[in-house]
Amino acid sequence: LVDSDADKSVRLQKALEAAGYEVSVAATGTSALGMLRWGRRRPHLIISRPKFQDMQGSELCSMIRANPATQDIMFILMLDRGSQTGLQTEADVVIPDNSPVDTVVTRIDTHIRLRGLGDLPGAPPSSSAKEAPTGTLQGSLAVMDLTEVAQAVSIGRKTGRLVLSLKAGKGAILFDSGRVVHAE
């Protein structure tokens, strides 16, 4: 968590830790870069506020993306709703800076799970595989074309993972508010 506002960072840190995440906090972009360079453990996720004393959150994101050793770390940038920076950022996710802490934690958890990172150390434990998934759509593409399914997800502005079981193997399409963010 990169945040120069001590009050906000403590609230978010406590909420993330209560949700089962391990959290390290840096007050500046330079401190965050130092933690990445010299830290014992590489983070799976960086959450950044929009601005610090030494740089913008979007600048930090660009530096993370420019380094081959850190370019694949998930980056969440918190921005003001009216900010144009969010349109130009390389961040994986942009969350409104004034969002309630519980909303931020829920969004982070959703994106961690969409990326398939839920079983990594520091992330909350994923639900048991024996539990029936809730709110899922299951069926055969013999009845509905994959393009139609993707369009329905997009029109409904759904967030989630569409898992495909094919004779040739498995595939997945990740959606965020109806937008395809990853496919494999």
C-alpha positions in Angstrom: 0.0 0.0 0.0 1.5 3.3 -1.1 -0.2 6.2 0.7 1.2 9.4 2.3 -2.0 10.0 4.3 -1.3 8.1 7.6 -5.0 8.0 8.7 -6.2 6.6 5.4 -3.4 4.1 5.1 -4.0 2.7 8.6 -7.7 2.3 8.0 -7.1 0.5 4.7 -4.2 -1.6 6.1 -6.4 -2.8 9.0 -9.3 -3.6 6.7 -7.0 -5.6 4.3 -5.4 -7.4 7.2 -8.8 -8.3 8.7 -9.6 -9.7 5.2 -6.6 -12.0 5.5 -4.0 -10.0 3.4 -0.4 -9.3 4.5 0.2 -5.6 4.0 3.3 -3.4 3.9 3.0 0.4 3.7 5.2 3.0 2.0 4.5 6.7 2.4 6.2 7.8 -0.9 6.8 6.4 -4.3 10.5 6.3 -3.7 10.0 4.2 -0.5 7.8 1.8 -2.4 10.4 1.4 -5.1 13.0 0.8 -2.4 10.8 -1.9 -0.8 10.5 -3.6 -4.2 14.2 -3.5 -4.8 15.3 -4.6 -1.3 12.4 -6.4 0.1 12.6 -10.1 0.9 9.2 -10.9 -0.6 7.8 -9.6 -3.9 4.3 -8.3 -3.6 1.5 -9.8 -5.7 -0.3 -6.4 -5.6 0.4 -2.7 -5.2 -2.4 -0.3 -4.1 -1.5 3.3 -4.7 -3.1 6.6 -3.8 -3.1 9.2 -6.6 -0.4 11.4 -5.3 2.6 11.4 -2.9 5.2 14.0 -1.9 7.6 12.8 -4.5 5.5 11.6 -7.5 2.0 10.7 -8.8 0.6 7.2 -8.4 0.4 6.9 -12.2 4.2 7.7 -12.4 4.9 4.9 -9.9 2.8 2.6 -12.0 4.8 3.5 -15.1 8.0 2.7 -13.3 6.7 -0.6 -12.1 5.6 -1.5 -15.7 8.9 -0.4 -17.2 10.9 -2.9 -15.0 10.8 -6.5 -16.3 11.2 -7.8 -12.7 8.1 -6.0 -11.6 6.0 -5.4 -14.7 3.5 -8.3 -13.9 2.7 -7.1 -10.4 -1.0 -6.3 -10.2 -1.4 -2.5 -9.8 -4.5 -0.8 -8.4 -4.6 3.0 -8.6 -7.0 4.9 -6.5 -8.1 8.2 -8.3 -10.6 11.0 -7.9 -13.7 10.3 -10.0 -13.0 13.3 -12.3 -9.4 12.6 -12.8 -8.2 12.3 -16.4 -5.1 10.4 -15.3 -7.2 7.2 -15.0 -7.7 7.2 -18.7 -3.9 7.3 -19.3 -2.7 4.9 -16.6 -1.1 1.5 -17.1 -2.8 0.3 -13.9 -4.8 -2.9 -13.9 -7.6 -1.5 -11.9 -8.7 2.1 -11.1 -10.8 2.6 -7.9 -12.4 5.9 -6.9 -10.2 7.4 -4.1 -13.1 8.3 -1.9 -14.6 4.8 -1.9 -15.5 3.3 1.5 -12.8 1.0 2.8 -15.1 -2.1 2.7 -15.8 -1.4 -1.0 -12.1 -1.1 -1.7 -11.4 -4.4 0.0 -14.2 -6.1 -1.9 -13.0 -4.8 -5.3 -9.4 -5.8 -4.5 -10.6 -9.3 -3.5 -12.6 -9.6 -6.7 -9.7 -8.7 -8.9 -7.3 -11.0 -7.0 -9.7 -13.8 -7.6 -10.3 -12.8 -11.3 -6.5 -13.1 -11.8 -6.5 -16.5 -10.1 -4.3 -15.3 -7.3 -6.6 -16.3 -4.5 -4.4 -19.2 -3.3 -1.2 -17.2 -3.0 0.3 -16.4 0.4 -1.1 -13.3 1.8 -4.4 -13.5 -0.1 -7.5 -14.6 1.7 -8.2 -18.4 1.4 -10.4 -19.2 -1.5 -13.6 -21.1 -0.9 -13.6 -24.8 -0.8 -13.8 -26.5 -4.2 -16.6 -28.7 -2.8 -18.9 -25.7 -2.2 -21.3 -25.0 -5.0 -20.6 -21.7 -6.7 -23.2 -19.1 -6.2 -24.5 -16.9 -9.0 -22.8 -18.9 -11.7 -23.9 -19.7 -15.2 -23.2 -23.2 -16.5 -24.2 -24.8 -19.7 -23.2 -26.0 -23.2 -22.1 -23.8 -26.0 -24.0 -26.1 -28.4 -27.1 -24.1 -27.4 -25.5 -20.6 -27.4 -22.5 -19.3 -29.4 -19.5 -18.1 -27.3 -19.7 -14.7 -29.0 -23.3 -14.3 -27.7 -22.3 -15.3 -24.2 -19.5 -12.7 -24.3 -21.9 -10.1 -25.6 -24.4 -10.9 -22.9 -21.7 -10.5 -20.2 -20.6 -7.2 -21.8 -24.1 -5.8 -22.1 -24.9 -6.8 -18.5 -21.6 -5.1 -17.4 -20.7 -8.3 -15.4 -17.5 -8.9 -13.6 -16.1 -12.4 -13.3 -14.4 -15.3 -15.0 -15.9 -17.3 -17.8 -14.3 -20.8 -17.7 -14.4 -22.9 -20.8 -13.9 -26.7 -20.8 -13.0 -27.8 -24.3 -11.8 -31.1 -25.7 -8.5 -29.4 -26.5 -8.1 -28.1 -22.9 -9.4 -25.3 -20.6 -9.7 -21.6 -21.3 -10.9 -18.6 -19.4 -12.1 -15.1 -20.2 -11.9 -12.5 -17.4 -14.4 -9.6 -17.4 -14.4 -6.4 -15.4 -17.7 -4.4 -15.6 -18.4 -6.0 -19.0 -15.0 -5.4 -20.5 -12.7 -8.3 -21.4 -9.5 -7.8 -19.4 -7.8 -11.1 -20.0 -8.3 -14.3 -22.0 -6.3 -17.5 -22.2 
